[in-house]
Amino acid sequence: MKFAACLLAIWSLSNMVAPPLMAASAPRPVTAQGCGDFLAQIRKKPAHVEFAGCNYAPDRQGKPLEATYRVSGRFAAATEAYLIKAVGLNRLKRSCCLWDSPASQYRDSVGRDFLISMVSEETMVSSRSGWPQIVVFEITVETFTEDM
């Protein structure tokens, strides 16, 4: 009987979950001077594009500043067309389960270089005419803070 009680006690203890020592928190993005709404700064921000934020990635090569934007699928075709003309964005193509463009390079009037790309969320939409059904597309604009 003592043996059964001992096994029950061990089993009960093994099924308990220890409380965390410290509350988990999401890592906060590191920001740097110069991080901001790059498309607005270079006066190439399309209508209907929402600035989502800018992060600094000191652990990546070139220590980039990366601005992120969102645009509704409803306005994605017009936004893509504008960015192709304004900054040389590569045309989006269907690959696997999303629409994306390889990064294109743009140099502004003061000589800053930017990499600009656009991508949809994962989607089953396989034709451009279906883009309004896609909830969101994301635009990324990167500039580097050190030479590579």
DAQUIDA-V321839 format. One line per field, one symbol per residue. ss: DSSP state (H for helix, E for strand, L for the rest). phi: phi as a letter, one per 40 degrees, with the letter a starting at -180 (. if undefined). burial: + if it has 16 or more other ideal C-beta (glycine too) atoms within 10 Angstrom, else -. Layout:
ss = ???
phi = ???
burial = ???
This chain:
ss = LHHHHHHHHHHHHHLLLLLLLLLLLLLLLELLLLLLLHHHHLLLLLLLLEEEEEEELLLLLLLEEEEEEEEEHHHHHHHHHHHHHHHLLLLLEEELLEEELLLEEEELLLLLEEEEEEEELLLLLLLHHHHHHLLEEEEEEEEELLLL
phi = .cccccccccccccccbccccbccbcccccbbdgciccccccfbcccgcbccibbbbcccdgfcbbcbbbacddbccccdccccccbgdcccbcafbababccbcbbccbgccbbbabacccaccbbdccddcccabbbbbbbbcacb
burial = ----------------------------------+-+++-++-+++--+-+--+-++------++++-+-+++-++--++-+++-++-++-+-----++++-++-+-------+++++++--+-+-----+--+--+-++++++----
